[in-house]
């Protein structure tokens, strides 16, 4: 394998990590859009905001903050992976004297993805709790209606 082929092959790893990060960003943006949709539907409700509505809005605010943190971390990862691709080329120009640089940038990007995944896990748990509360509220309303 020629030196150019080896360099291009080495630069493919950051490109694949960028692609994976893009998929995570897309998924997190969809989750954030769901939060926005739900908050807008709460805001459009005809009834005045009661304690349960305010509690739900607060929970959605927490979800939005977590999704935004994950999105930010995923974009940081993309930037780090782009820089690691550049660092691979610089390391090649330096005849292997900068090997620590692309490795460090790639590891930092991976840590950023793991941290983002942690935020998305927390956001998913928040979402599940809200769904469970909605189901409980529907059951309670249905039981009250049947009792009449």
C-alpha positions, 0 to 999 in steps of 0.5 A, a space after each residue: 500500500 502506498 503512503 497516500 493510500 495509507 493516509 487516506 485509509 487512516 483518515 476514513 476512521 474520523 469520517 465514519 465517526 462524523 457520520 455516526 455523530 450526524 445520526 446521533 444529532 438527527 435523533 436528538 433533534 427529533 427528540 427535541 422537536 417532540 418536546 417543542 410540539 408537546 410544550 406548544 400543545 400545552 400552551 395552546 390548551 384552553 384551560 388555564 395552567 394548573 399545577 399539573 400543567 406547570 409540573 409537566 412544562 417543567 419536566 419538558 424544560 428539563 428534557 429540552 435542556 438535556 437534549 440540547 446538551 446532547 446535541 451540543 456534545 455531538 457537534 463538539 464530537 464532529 468538530 473533534 473528529 474533523 480536527 483529528 482527520 486534519 491531525 492525521 495529515 499533519 502527523 504524516 507530514 511530521 513523519 509520525 512525530 504528532 501521533 499523540 494529536 489525532 489519537 487525543 482528538 479522536 478520544 476526546 470526540 468519543 468521550 463527547 459522544 459518550 457524554 451526549 449519550 448519557 444526556 439522551 439516556 436521561 432525556 429518554 427516562 424523563 420522556 418515559 416518566 411523562 408518558 407513564 404520568 399521562 397513562 395514569 391520568 387517563 386511567 384515573 379520568 376513565 375510572 372517575 367517568 365509569 364511577 358516575 
